Amino acid sequence: MSVTPKILAFAGSARKGSFNKTLVKVAAEGARSAGAEVTFIDFCDYVLPLYDQDCETEQGTPKQSLELKSLFKAHDGFLISSPEHNSAISALLKNVIDWVSRPAEGEESLECFKGKVAILMAASPGGLGGLRGLNSVHSILSSLGTIVLPDQMAISAAHSAFDETGALKDSKKQERIEALGATLAITIAKLKA
């Protein structure tokens, strides 16, 4: 691969033992194997207030939001594993998107999202694996100009799906999640070539 895709990998969960953090790391390995440079971030390292325009006007943009914007801008695509909260996107992920999407002087509108490429996945103890929540993530990202690839996967019974190393116990599921990362890397490389 002559072009090295830069991929940002993250989960829409703050929980220390998050199944979604574990899952997105599996996909990240697949992307690395396909020649991508992958940066994993944990939103616990970027604590943001709930988005409020009055707060933004009075206190300015939080430093953590600016750091996240820089990371989003510097990468070509996103590997996103999102938990399902009441059949929708997690509040944490929505809040990050709201802050990162805010316009800044001298910046193209939605620069952090337009033309980027994303693949979605989810993990949940429930029977659908968080699949319903991915619809809202897909809708939001698409409306911001991100190309969301149709390949996605949800892991049900996530509380028993991973071994102690963070790999999926089911080797076929492990391969499919790694393939999501590889697909993102290959797609970005083709688009940039």
KOLTOR-612283 format. One record per atom (N, C-alpha, C): x negated, y negated, z negated; atom name; residue in three letters. Coordinates in Angstrom, 3 decimals, padded with zeros to 6 digits, always signed. Example, Ala and Ser with C-alpha at 12.3 -4.5 7.8 and 13.67 -1.06 7.14 Angstrom:
R/u/v/w/site/code
R/-013.190/+005.690/-007.800/N/ALA
R/-012.300/+004.500/-007.800/CA/ALA
R/-013.200/+003.300/-007.800/C/ALA
R/-012.850/+002.250/-007.080/N/SER
R/-013.670/+001.060/-007.140/CA/SER
R/-012.900/-000.030/-007.870/C/SER
% end
This chain:
R/u/v/w/site/code
R/-000.852/+001.172/+000.000/N/MET
R/+000.000/+000.000/+000.000/CA/MET
R/-000.895/-001.230/+000.000/C/MET
R/-000.870/-002.013/+001.078/N/SER
R/-001.758/-003.161/+001.186/CA/SER
R/-001.292/-004.342/+000.339/C/SER
R/+000.008/-004.449/+000.101/N/VAL
R/+000.560/-005.498/-000.737/CA/VAL
R/+000.823/-004.900/-002.113/C/VAL
R/+000.389/-005.591/-003.158/N/THR
R/+000.638/-005.093/-004.512/CA/THR
R/+001.849/-005.806/-005.093/C/THR
R/+002.980/-005.107/-005.173/N/PRO
R/+004.170/-005.726/-005.761/CA/PRO
R/+003.958/-005.988/-007.248/C/PRO
R/+004.474/-007.121/-007.701/N/LYS
R/+004.416/-007.458/-009.124/CA/LYS
R/+005.816/-007.314/-009.694/C/LYS
R/+005.951/-006.411/-010.653/N/ILE
R/+007.262/-006.074/-011.201/CA/ILE
R/+007.298/-006.362/-012.697/C/ILE
R/+008.386/-007.006/-013.115/N/LEU
R/+008.625/-007.276/-014.526/CA/LEU
R/+009.651/-006.252/-015.025/C/LEU
R/+009.300/-005.519/-016.072/N/ALA
R/+010.169/-004.470/-016.610/CA/ALA
R/+010.631/-004.863/-018.008/C/ALA
R/+011.932/-004.727/-018.248/N/PHE
R/+012.462/-005.086/-019.559/CA/PHE
R/+013.807/-004.402/-019.804/C/PHE
R/+014.196/-004.403/-021.067/N/ALA
R/+015.487/-003.846/-021.476/CA/ALA
R/+016.310/-004.938/-022.130/C/ALA
R/+017.611/-004.836/-021.975/N/GLY
R/+018.509/-005.816/-022.585/CA/GLY
R/+018.882/-005.432/-024.001/C/GLY
R/+017.926/-004.937/-024.753/N/SER
R/+018.169/-004.467/-026.109/CA/SER
R/+017.066/-004.947/-027.038/C/SER
R/+017.453/-005.297/-028.246/N/ALA
R/+016.469/-005.739/-029.240/CA/ALA
R/+016.079/-004.624/-030.211/C/ALA
R/+016.843/-003.559/-030.242/N/ARG
R/+016.636/-002.501/-031.233/CA/ARG
R/+015.251/-001.869/-031.096/C/ARG
R/+014.588/-001.641/-032.223/N/LYS
R/+013.238/-001.067/-032.209/CA/LYS
R/+013.193/+000.283/-031.503/C/LYS
R/+014.151/+001.137/-031.794/N/GLY
R/+014.166/+002.460/-031.179/CA/GLY
R/+015.033/+002.519/-029.931/C/GLY
R/+015.130/+001.427/-029.226/N/SER
R/+016.032/+001.312/-028.074/CA/SER
R/+015.788/+002.386/-027.013/C/SER
R/+016.860/+003.079/-026.650/N/PHE
R/+016.783/+004.061/-025.569/CA/PHE
R/+016.476/+003.368/-024.247/C/PHE
R/+016.966/+002.139/-024.105/N/ASN
R/+016.758/+001.411/-022.850/CA/ASN
R/+015.312/+000.942/-022.682/C/ASN
R/+014.653/+000.589/-023.777/N/LYS
R/+013.227/+000.267/-023.702/CA/LYS
R/+012.434/+001.501/-023.290/C/LYS
R/+012.807/+002.636/-023.869/N/THR
R/+012.131/+003.891/-023.524/CA/THR
R/+012.354/+004.236/-022.063/C/THR
R/+013.585/+004.075/-021.594/N/LEU
R/+013.937/+004.423/-020.213/CA/LEU
R/+013.211/+003.553/-019.196/C/LEU
R/+013.171/+002.261/-019.433/N/VAL
R/+012.551/+001.378/-018.438/CA/VAL
R/+011.039/+001.621/-018.346/C/VAL
R/+010.450/+002.110/-019.422/N/LYS
R/+009.019/+002.443/-019.378/CA/LYS
R/+008.762/+003.654/-018.478/C/LYS
R/+009.724/+004.577/-018.420/N/VAL
R/+009.609/+005.719/-017.503/CA/VAL
R/+009.630/+005.213/-016.062/C/VAL
R/+010.572/+004.321/-015.756/N/ALA
R/+010.659/+003.752/-014.402/CA/ALA
R/+009.400/+002.947/-014.069/C/ALA
R/+008.862/+002.261/-015.063/N/ALA
R/+007.645/+001.468/-014.841/CA/ALA
R/+006.483/+002.352/-014.406/C/ALA
R/+006.395/+003.547/-014.990/N/GLU
R/+005.328/+004.475/-014.578/CA/GLU
R/+005.508/+004.893/-013.123/C/GLU
R/+006.747/+005.088/-012.707/N/GLY
R/+007.013/+005.419/-011.314/CA/GLY
R/+006.592/+004.295/-010.379/C/GLY
R/+006.828/+003.052/-010.803/N/ALA
R/+006.428/+001.894/-009.995/CA/ALA
R/+004.908/+001.791/-009.921/C/ALA
R/+004.245/+002.023/-011.052/N/ARG
R/+002.768/+001.979/-011.057/CA/ARG
R/+002.194/+003.061/-010.142/C/ARG
R/+002.783/+004.246/-010.182/N/SER
R/+002.308/+005.342/-009.338/CA/SER
R/+002.465/+005.014/-007.856/C/SER
R/+003.440/+004.152/-007.552/N/ALA
R/+003.671/+003.743/-006.159/CA/ALA
R/+002.849/+002.512/-005.772/C/ALA
R/+001.958/+002.077/-006.666/N/GLY
R/+001.036/+000.989/-006.333/CA/GLY
R/+001.397/-000.382/-006.852/C/GLY
R/+002.415/-000.477/-007.708/N/ALA
R/+002.824/-001.781/-008.232/CA/ALA
R/+002.047/-002.157/-009.486/C/ALA
R/+001.976/-003.449/-009.718/N/GLU
R/+001.466/-003.988/-010.976/CA/GLU
R/+002.699/-004.266/-011.821/C/GLU
R/+002.809/-003.609/-012.967/N/VAL
R/+004.014/-003.722/-013.792/CA/VAL
R/+003.681/-004.365/-015.133/C/VAL
R/+004.504/-005.347/-015.507/N/THR
R/+004.393/-005.991/-016.803/CA/THR
R/+005.652/-005.665/-017.597/C/THR
R/+005.487/-004.978/-018.734/N/PHE
R/+006.626/-004.699/-019.606/CA/PHE
R/+006.701/-005.791/-020.655/C/PHE
R/+007.908/-006.340/-020.835/N/ILE
R/+008.103/-007.317/-021.907/CA/ILE
R/+009.244/-006.867/-022.808/C/ILE
R/+009.152/-007.272/-024.068/N/ASP
R/+010.173/-006.986/-025.066/CA/ASP
R/+010.774/-008.323/-025.475/C/ASP
R/+012.091/-008.474/-025.304/N/PHE
R/+012.744/-009.742/-025.621/CA/PHE
R/+012.641/-010.112/-027.098/C/PHE
R/+012.270/-009.167/-027.961/N/CYS
R/+012.036/-009.489/-029.373/CA/CYS
R/+010.856/-010.452/-029.521/C/CYS
R/+009.996/-010.504/-028.513/N/ASP
R/+008.843/-011.412/-028.533/CA/ASP
R/+009.200/-012.803/-028.013/C/ASP
R/+010.456/-012.981/-027.578/N/TYR
R/+010.910/-014.251/-027.008/CA/TYR
R/+012.269/-014.603/-027.617/C/TYR
R/+012.252/-014.921/-028.899/N/VAL
R/+013.504/-015.190/-029.606/CA/VAL
R/+014.068/-016.535/-029.141/C/VAL
R/+015.305/-016.485/-028.649/N/LEU
R/+015.963/-017.673/-028.110/CA/LEU
R/+017.262/-017.951/-028.854/C/LEU
R/+017.606/-019.229/-029.029/N/PRO
R/+018.933/-019.517/-029.584/CA/PRO
R/+019.993/-019.174/-028.540/C/PRO
R/+021.223/-019.032/-028.977/N/LEU
R/+022.326/-018.843/-028.039/CA/LEU
R/+022.371/-020.073/-027.130/C/LEU
R/+022.487/-019.838/-025.808/N/TYR
R/+022.443/-020.976/-024.892/CA/TYR
R/+023.557/-021.970/-025.209/C/TYR
R/+023.155/-023.240/-025.317/N/ASP
R/+024.070/-024.337/-025.618/CA/ASP
R/+023.488/-025.582/-024.945/C/ASP
R/+024.215/-026.152/-024.002/N/GLN
R/+023.677/-027.291/-023.255/CA/GLN
R/+023.403/-028.483/-024.163/C/GLN
R/+024.218/-028.682/-025.206/N/ASP
R/+023.955/-029.778/-026.142/CA/ASP
R/+022.606/-029.571/-026.836/C/ASP
R/+022.351/-028.327/-027.250/N/CYS
R/+021.074/-027.992/-027.880/CA/CYS
R/+019.926/-028.255/-026.911/C/CYS
R/+020.111/-027.851/-025.674/N/GLU
R/+019.066/-028.056/-024.657/CA/GLU
R/+018.806/-029.549/-024.435/C/GLU
R/+019.865/-030.342/-024.378/N/THR
R/+019.737/-031.787/-024.145/CA/THR
R/+019.069/-032.480/-025.329/C/THR
R/+019.480/-032.115/-026.521/N/GLU
R/+018.977/-032.776/-027.728/CA/GLU
R/+017.589/-032.305/-028.152/C/GLU
R/+017.312/-031.000/-027.985/N/GLN
R/+016.065/-030.445/-028.495/CA/GLN
R/+015.095/-030.006/-027.402/C/GLN
R/+015.552/-030.031/-026.155/N/GLY
R/+014.696/-029.599/-025.055/CA/GLY
R/+014.771/-028.096/-024.857/C/GLY
R/+014.108/-027.631/-023.818/N/THR
R/+014.091/-026.203/-023.506/CA/THR
R/+013.156/-025.487/-024.475/C/THR
R/+013.610/-024.416/-025.099/N/PRO
R/+012.740/-023.682/-026.032/CA/PRO
R/+011.474/-023.165/-025.339/C/PRO
R/+010.389/-023.180/-026.071/N/LYS
R/+009.100/-022.708/-025.551/CA/LYS
R/+009.202/-021.279/-025.014/C/LYS
R/+009.940/-020.426/-025.735/N/GLN
R/+010.063/-019.030/-025.316/CA/GLN
R/+010.781/-018.919/-023.967/C/GLN
R/+011.734/-019.815/-023.727/N/SER
R/+012.431/-019.820/-022.446/CA/SER
R/+011.475/-020.190/-021.311/C/SER
R/+010.629/-021.155/-021.557/N/LEU
R/+009.648/-021.566/-020.541/CA/LEU
R/+008.655/-020.438/-020.260/C/LEU
R/+008.264/-019.714/-021.319/N/GLU
R/+007.355/-018.579/-021.132/CA/GLU
R/+008.017/-017.490/-020.286/C/GLU
R/+009.289/-017.215/-020.573/N/LEU
R/+010.018/-016.223/-019.789/CA/LEU
R/+010.174/-016.674/-018.339/C/LEU
R/+010.472/-017.945/-018.137/N/LYS
R/+010.618/-018.461/-016.767/CA/LYS
R/+009.324/-018.250/-015.987/C/LYS
R/+008.203/-018.512/-016.611/N/SER
R/+006.911/-018.314/-015.940/CA/SER
R/+006.723/-016.858/-015.541/C/SER
R/+007.102/-015.952/-016.426/N/LEU
R/+006.987/-014.527/-016.121/CA/LEU
R/+007.925/-014.129/-014.980/C/LEU
R/+009.167/-014.589/-015.028/N/PHE
R/+010.124/-014.265/-013.973/CA/PHE
R/+009.641/-014.803/-012.624/C/PHE
R/+009.119/-016.015/-012.614/N/LYS
R/+008.620/-016.620/-011.365/CA/LYS
R/+007.427/-015.861/-010.811/C/LYS
R/+006.572/-015.381/-011.691/N/ALA
R/+005.315/-014.749/-011.276/CA/ALA
R/+005.490/-013.332/-010.742/C/ALA
R/+006.689/-012.788/-010.846/N/HIS
R/+006.923/-011.410/-010.410/CA/HIS
R/+007.881/-011.363/-009.226/C/HIS
R/+007.720/-010.320/-008.419/N/ASP
R/+008.526/-010.161/-007.207/CA/ASP
R/+009.847/-009.460/-007.470/C/ASP
R/+009.908/-008.700/-008.544/N/GLY
R/+011.112/-007.931/-008.810/CA/GLY
R/+011.209/-007.499/-010.252/C/GLY
R/+012.356/-006.899/-010.565/N/PHE
R/+012.663/-006.547/-011.942/CA/PHE
R/+013.154/-005.104/-012.063/C/PHE
R/+012.620/-004.402/-013.039/N/LEU
R/+013.164/-003.122/-013.478/CA/LEU
R/+013.929/-003.440/-014.753/C/LEU
R/+015.237/-003.211/-014.739/N/ILE
R/+016.069/-003.604/-015.874/CA/ILE
R/+016.863/-002.410/-016.392/C/ILE
R/+016.706/-002.143/-017.669/N/SER
R/+017.526/-001.140/-018.326/CA/SER
R/+018.394/-001.869/-019.331/C/SER
R/+019.698/-001.763/-019.134/N/SER
R/+020.611/-002.551/-019.961/CA/SER
R/+021.595/-001.681/-020.716/C/SER
R/+021.687/-001.880/-022.019/N/PRO
R/+022.730/-001.175/-022.758/CA/PRO
R/+024.098/-001.727/-022.367/C/PRO
R/+025.102/-000.946/-022.626/N/GLU
R/+026.483/-001.367/-022.367/CA/GLU
R/+027.103/-001.797/-023.685/C/GLU
R/+027.551/-003.040/-023.733/N/HIS
R/+028.241/-003.549/-024.919/CA/HIS
R/+029.677/-003.852/-024.527/C/HIS
R/+030.602/-003.064/-025.030/N/ASN
R/+032.022/-003.237/-024.709/CA/ASN
R/+032.258/-003.286/-023.201/C/ASN
R/+031.669/-002.343/-022.503/N/SER
R/+031.816/-002.168/-021.049/CA/SER
R/+031.176/-003.291/-020.235/C/SER
R/+030.255/-004.031/-020.819/N/ALA
R/+029.650/-005.166/-020.104/CA/ALA
R/+028.184/-005.330/-020.471/C/ALA
R/+027.584/-006.376/-019.940/N/ILE
R/+026.186/-006.728/-020.186/CA/ILE
R/+025.973/-007.032/-021.671/C/ILE
R/+024.790/-006.747/-022.170/N/SER
R/+024.496/-007.074/-023.566/CA/SER
R/+024.370/-008.593/-023.719/C/SER
R/+024.738/-009.087/-024.892/N/ALA
R/+024.641/-010.523/-025.166/CA/ALA
R/+023.194/-011.002/-025.047/C/ALA
R/+022.255/-010.169/-025.477/N/LEU
R/+020.840/-010.534/-025.403/CA/LEU
R/+020.400/-010.774/-023.960/C/LEU
R/+020.706/-009.832/-023.081/N/LEU
R/+020.300/-009.979/-021.685/CA/LEU
R/+020.999/-011.164/-021.032/C/LEU
R/+022.285/-011.341/-021.306/N/LYS
R/+023.015/-012.478/-020.727/CA/LYS
R/+022.409/-013.788/-021.196/C/LYS
R/+022.041/-013.890/-022.457/N/ASN
R/+021.458/-015.119/-022.989/CA/ASN
R/+020.106/-015.425/-022.337/C/ASN
R/+019.294/-014.392/-022.140/N/VAL
R/+018.005/-014.581/-021.464/CA/VAL
R/+018.234/-015.101/-020.040/C/VAL
R/+019.156/-014.472/-019.332/N/ILE
R/+019.454/-014.914/-017.964/CA/ILE
R/+019.942/-016.362/-017.971/C/ILE
R/+020.800/-016.718/-018.920/N/ASP
R/+021.306/-018.089/-018.990/CA/ASP
R/+020.178/-019.097/-019.196/C/ASP
R/+019.255/-018.801/-020.096/N/TRP
R/+018.148/-019.732/-020.330/CA/TRP
R/+017.194/-019.786/-019.137/C/TRP
R/+016.827/-018.634/-018.595/N/VAL
R/+015.851/-018.600/-017.502/CA/VAL
R/+016.403/-019.247/-016.234/C/VAL
R/+017.717/-019.214/-016.070/N/SER
R/+018.325/-019.784/-014.866/CA/SER
R/+018.483/-021.305/-014.923/C/SER
R/+018.187/-021.906/-016.056/N/ARG
R/+018.364/-023.356/-016.181/CA/ARG
R/+017.386/-024.094/-015.264/C/ARG
R/+017.876/-025.122/-014.568/N/PRO
R/+017.008/-025.869/-013.642/CA/PRO
R/+015.981/-026.713/-014.387/C/PRO
R/+014.845/-026.870/-013.767/N/ALA
R/+013.800/-027.734/-014.308/CA/ALA
R/+013.356/-028.695/-013.202/C/ALA
R/+012.868/-029.832/-013.610/N/GLU
R/+012.429/-030.844/-012.637/CA/GLU
R/+011.317/-030.279/-011.760/C/GLU
R/+011.441/-030.493/-010.449/N/GLY
R/+010.425/-030.038/-009.506/CA/GLY
R/+010.518/-028.564/-009.173/C/GLY
R/+011.576/-027.927/-009.597/N/GLU
R/+011.745/-026.498/-009.388/CA/GLU
R/+012.930/-026.262/-008.458/C/GLU
R/+012.775/-025.322/-007.553/N/GLU
R/+013.879/-024.956/-006.682/CA/GLU
R/+014.986/-024.307/-007.515/C/GLU
R/+016.226/-024.573/-007.160/N/SER
R/+017.355/-024.007/-007.890/CA/SER
R/+017.260/-022.480/-007.948/C/SER
R/+017.417/-021.930/-009.139/N/LEU
R/+017.402/-020.488/-009.394/CA/LEU
R/+016.134/-019.799/-008.877/C/LEU
R/+015.043/-020.512/-008.913/N/GLU
R/+013.756/-020.017/-008.411/CA/GLU
R/+013.333/-018.695/-009.058/C/GLU
R/+013.739/-018.486/-010.286/N/CYS
R/+013.347/-017.263/-011.007/CA/CYS
R/+014.080/-016.026/-010.507/C/CYS
R/+015.156/-016.237/-009.749/N/PHE
R/+015.988/-015.109/-009.324/CA/PHE
R/+016.125/-014.962/-007.816/C/PHE
R/+016.169/-016.060/-007.077/N/LYS
R/+016.414/-016.006/-005.629/CA/LYS
R/+015.330/-015.220/-004.906/C/LYS
R/+015.781/-014.249/-004.114/N/GLY
R/+014.849/-013.469/-003.313/CA/GLY
R/+014.101/-012.393/-004.071/C/GLY
R/+014.306/-012.316/-005.369/N/LYS
R/+013.685/-011.236/-006.145/CA/LYS
R/+014.492/-009.954/-005.900/C/LYS
R/+013.889/-008.827/-006.197/N/VAL
R/+014.547/-007.536/-005.986/CA/VAL
R/+014.621/-006.818/-007.327/C/VAL
R/+015.765/-006.188/-007.595/N/ALA
R/+015.937/-005.515/-008.891/CA/ALA
R/+016.531/-004.127/-008.721/C/ALA
R/+016.204/-003.279/-009.669/N/ILE
R/+016.847/-001.966/-009.811/CA/ILE
R/+017.330/-001.872/-011.255/C/ILE
R/+018.534/-001.343/-011.406/N/LEU
R/+019.171/-001.261/-012.715/CA/LEU
R/+019.275/+000.179/-013.197/C/LEU
R/+019.247/+000.317/-014.502/N/MET
R/+019.437/+001.615/-015.140/CA/MET
R/+019.987/+001.381/-016.535/C/MET
R/+020.465/+002.434/-017.151/N/ALA
R/+021.015/+002.311/-018.501/CA/ALA
R/+020.868/+003.633/-019.236/C/ALA
R/+020.889/+003.540/-020.552/N/ALA
R/+020.868/+004.735/-021.403/CA/ALA
R/+021.780/+004.474/-022.584/C/ALA
R/+022.586/+005.471/-022.920/N/SER
R/+023.535/+005.314/-024.019/CA/SER
R/+023.868/+006.684/-024.598/C/SER
R/+024.192/+006.734/-025.877/N/PRO
R/+024.642/+007.998/-026.451/CA/PRO
R/+025.970/+008.472/-025.854/C/PRO
R/+026.735/+007.560/-025.268/N/GLY
R/+028.041/+007.879/-024.711/CA/GLY
R/+027.979/+008.744/-023.466/C/GLY
R/+029.136/+009.222/-023.057/N/GLY
R/+029.239/+010.133/-021.929/CA/GLY
R/+028.929/+009.525/-020.577/C/GLY
R/+029.128/+008.211/-020.423/N/LEU
R/+028.842/+007.556/-019.139/CA/LEU
R/+027.446/+006.931/-019.092/C/LEU
R/+026.745/+006.969/-020.194/N/GLY
R/+025.361/+006.508/-020.213/CA/GLY
R/+025.168/+005.019/-020.045/C/GLY
R/+026.220/+004.225/-020.223/N/GLY
R/+026.087/+002.779/-020.059/CA/GLY
R/+026.378/+002.308/-018.652/C/GLY
R/+026.884/+003.182/-017.817/N/LEU
R/+027.124/+002.880/-016.404/CA/LEU
R/+028.049/+001.690/-016.192/C/LEU
R/+029.112/+001.574/-016.989/N/ARG
R/+030.077/+000.482/-016.794/CA/ARG
R/+029.435/-000.889/-016.986/C/ARG
R/+028.492/-000.979/-017.908/N/GLY
R/+027.838/-002.259/-018.163/CA/GLY
R/+026.985/-002.747/-017.001/C/GLY
R/+026.514/-001.805/-016.177/N/LEU
R/+025.661/-002.199/-015.054/CA/LEU
R/+026.418/-003.007/-014.004/C/LEU
R/+027.748/-002.836/-013.945/N/ASN
R/+028.533/-003.618/-012.994/CA/ASN
R/+028.404/-005.112/-013.262/C/ASN
R/+028.456/-005.503/-014.534/N/SER
R/+028.346/-006.930/-014.851/CA/SER
R/+026.928/-007.442/-014.621/C/SER
R/+025.933/-006.611/-014.919/N/VAL
R/+024.544/-007.027/-014.664/CA/VAL
R/+024.345/-007.245/-013.158/C/VAL
R/+024.840/-006.303/-012.364/N/HIS
R/+024.735/-006.389/-010.905/CA/HIS
R/+025.418/-007.654/-010.387/C/HIS
R/+026.613/-007.917/-010.860/N/SER
R/+027.375/-009.082/-010.414/CA/SER
R/+026.659/-010.394/-010.735/C/SER
R/+026.146/-010.499/-011.953/N/ILE
R/+025.465/-011.727/-012.374/CA/ILE
R/+024.197/-011.947/-011.551/C/ILE
R/+023.360/-010.925/-011.441/N/LEU
R/+022.104/-011.071/-010.704/CA/LEU
R/+022.356/-011.388/-009.225/C/LEU
R/+023.331/-010.720/-008.626/N/SER
R/+023.648/-010.969/-007.216/CA/SER
R/+024.078/-012.420/-007.009/C/SER
R/+024.871/-012.938/-007.931/N/SER
R/+025.339/-014.322/-007.797/CA/SER
R/+024.200/-015.326/-007.952/C/SER
R/+023.100/-014.908/-008.569/N/LEU
R/+021.933/-015.782/-008.736/CA/LEU
R/+020.935/-015.634/-007.589/C/LEU
R/+021.261/-014.773/-006.617/N/GLY
R/+020.392/-014.631/-005.449/CA/GLY
R/+019.421/-013.482/-005.509/C/GLY
R/+019.536/-012.620/-006.509/N/THR
R/+018.664/-011.450/-006.614/CA/THR
R/+019.233/-010.322/-005.753/C/THR
R/+018.352/-009.641/-005.052/N/ILE
R/+018.750/-008.478/-004.256/CA/ILE
R/+018.753/-007.281/-005.202/C/ILE
R/+019.934/-006.779/-005.514/N/VAL
R/+020.050/-005.633/-006.420/CA/VAL
R/+020.210/-004.383/-005.558/C/VAL
R/+019.215/-003.512/-005.623/N/LEU
R/+019.252/-002.295/-004.819/CA/LEU
R/+020.348/-001.360/-005.319/C/LEU
R/+020.956/-000.598/-004.417/N/PRO
R/+022.063/+000.269/-004.818/CA/PRO
R/+021.642/+001.455/-005.683/C/PRO
R/+020.371/+001.817/-005.639/N/ASP
R/+019.882/+002.922/-006.463/CA/ASP
R/+019.974/+002.520/-007.932/C/ASP
R/+020.635/+003.323/-008.721/N/GLN
R/+020.682/+003.084/-010.162/CA/GLN
R/+020.982/+004.413/-010.840/C/GLN
R/+020.767/+004.436/-012.142/N/MET
R/+021.031/+005.674/-012.868/CA/MET
R/+021.349/+005.355/-014.317/C/MET
R/+022.264/+006.125/-014.884/N/ALA
R/+022.616/+005.993/-016.294/CA/ALA
R/+022.378/+007.337/-016.981/C/ALA
R/+021.733/+007.276/-018.130/N/ILE
R/+021.418/+008.482/-018.901/CA/ILE
R/+022.384/+008.583/-020.074/C/ILE
R/+023.227/+009.598/-020.046/N/SER
R/+024.158/+009.829/-021.152/CA/SER
R/+023.465/+010.650/-022.249/C/SER
R/+024.111/+010.724/-023.400/N/ALA
R/+023.555/+011.446/-024.558/CA/ALA
R/+022.095/+011.069/-024.797/C/ALA
R/+021.833/+009.764/-024.708/N/ALA
R/+020.450/+009.268/-024.793/CA/ALA
R/+019.781/+009.583/-026.118/C/ALA
R/+020.553/+009.759/-027.171/N/HIS
R/+019.983/+010.060/-028.491/CA/HIS
R/+019.248/+011.403/-028.510/C/HIS
R/+019.532/+012.253/-027.511/N/SER
R/+018.827/+013.537/-027.454/CA/SER
R/+018.143/+013.757/-026.099/C/SER
R/+018.036/+012.695/-025.303/N/ALA
R/+017.510/+012.841/-023.936/CA/ALA
R/+015.990/+012.742/-023.823/C/ALA
R/+015.341/+012.123/-024.814/N/PHE
R/+013.903/+011.867/-024.730/CA/PHE
R/+013.118/+012.747/-025.697/C/PHE
R/+011.899/+013.101/-025.280/N/ASP
R/+011.033/+013.828/-026.209/CA/ASP
R/+010.224/+012.835/-027.031/C/ASP
R/+009.338/+013.341/-027.887/N/GLU
R/+008.575/+012.465/-028.790/CA/GLU
R/+007.587/+011.554/-028.063/C/GLU
R/+007.277/+011.845/-026.795/N/THR
R/+006.353/+010.994/-026.030/CA/THR
R/+007.082/+009.904/-025.247/C/THR
R/+008.428/+009.950/-025.246/N/GLY
R/+009.204/+008.969/-024.484/CA/GLY
R/+009.594/+009.450/-023.101/C/GLY
R/+009.236/+010.678/-022.766/N/ALA
R/+009.630/+011.251/-021.470/CA/ALA
R/+011.030/+011.867/-021.612/C/ALA
R/+011.724/+011.921/-020.501/N/LEU
R/+013.022/+012.585/-020.502/CA/LEU
R/+012.823/+014.096/-020.556/C/LEU
R/+013.587/+014.768/-021.390/N/LYS
R/+013.459/+016.221/-021.527/CA/LYS
R/+013.858/+016.948/-020.243/C/LYS
R/+014.814/+016.394/-019.537/N/ASP
R/+015.255/+016.965/-018.264/CA/ASP
R/+014.305/+016.471/-017.170/C/ASP
R/+013.499/+017.367/-016.614/N/SER
R/+012.470/+016.964/-015.647/CA/SER
R/+013.069/+016.342/-014.390/C/SER
R/+014.263/+016.760/-013.989/N/LYS
R/+014.896/+016.165/-012.801/CA/LYS
R/+015.298/+014.720/-013.069/C/LYS
R/+015.813/+014.459/-014.265/N/LYS
R/+016.150/+013.078/-014.624/CA/LYS
R/+014.884/+012.229/-014.730/C/LYS
R/+013.835/+012.791/-015.279/N/GLN
R/+012.546/+012.091/-015.358/CA/GLN
R/+012.084/+011.686/-013.957/C/GLN
R/+012.160/+012.617/-013.036/N/GLU
R/+011.748/+012.341/-011.651/CA/GLU
R/+012.623/+011.278/-011.013/C/GLU
R/+013.926/+011.325/-011.284/N/ARG
R/+014.839/+010.350/-010.684/CA/ARG
R/+014.597/+008.947/-011.220/C/ARG
R/+014.296/+008.833/-012.509/N/ILE
R/+014.011/+007.508/-013.078/CA/ILE
R/+012.670/+006.992/-012.560/C/ILE
R/+011.665/+007.847/-012.498/N/GLU
R/+010.380/+007.432/-011.916/CA/GLU
R/+010.575/+007.006/-010.466/C/GLU
R/+011.457/+007.712/-009.747/N/ALA
R/+011.730/+007.378/-008.343/CA/ALA
R/+012.375/+006.002/-008.208/C/ALA
R/+013.163/+005.586/-009.209/N/LEU
R/+013.732/+004.233/-009.164/CA/LEU
R/+012.609/+003.197/-009.166/C/LEU
R/+011.631/+003.393/-010.033/N/GLY
R/+010.498/+002.472/-010.079/CA/GLY
R/+009.730/+002.468/-008.776/C/GLY
R/+009.510/+003.660/-008.212/N/ALA
R/+008.792/+003.770/-006.937/CA/ALA
R/+009.564/+003.100/-005.815/C/ALA
R/+010.882/+003.283/-005.797/N/THR
R/+011.718/+002.665/-004.769/CA/THR
R/+011.610/+001.147/-004.819/C/THR
R/+011.637/+000.599/-006.020/N/LEU
R/+011.508/-000.857/-006.153/CA/LEU
R/+010.155/-001.322/-005.630/C/LEU
R/+009.094/-000.637/-006.013/N/ALA
R/+007.749/-001.018/-005.565/CA/ALA
R/+007.629/-000.948/-004.044/C/ALA
R/+008.113/+000.117/-003.457/N/ILE
R/+008.017/+000.306/-002.003/CA/ILE
R/+008.852/-000.731/-001.265/C/ILE
R/+010.045/-001.012/-001.769/N/THR
R/+010.922/-002.005/-001.128/CA/THR
R/+010.282/-003.383/-001.155/C/THR
R/+009.755/-003.773/-002.296/N/ILE
R/+009.105/-005.090/-002.405/CA/ILE
R/+007.917/-005.175/-001.452/C/ILE
R/+007.110/-004.121/-001.418/N/ALA
R/+005.929/-004.110/-000.534/CA/ALA
R/+006.353/-004.295/+000.930/C/ALA
R/+007.429/-003.640/+001.340/N/LYS
R/+007.913/-003.772/+002.714/CA/LYS
R/+008.411/-005.185/+002.986/C/LYS
R/+009.121/-005.764/+002.011/N/LEU
R/+009.638/-007.115/+002.193/CA/LEU
R/+008.518/-008.159/+002.243/C/LEU
R/+007.446/-007.918/+001.506/N/LYS
R/+006.335/-008.873/+001.481/CA/LYS
R/+005.354/-008.708/+002.642/C/LYS
R/+005.404/-007.538/+003.298/N/ALA
R/+004.436/-007.247/+004.360/CA/ALA
R/+004.675/-008.146/+005.574/C/ALA
% end
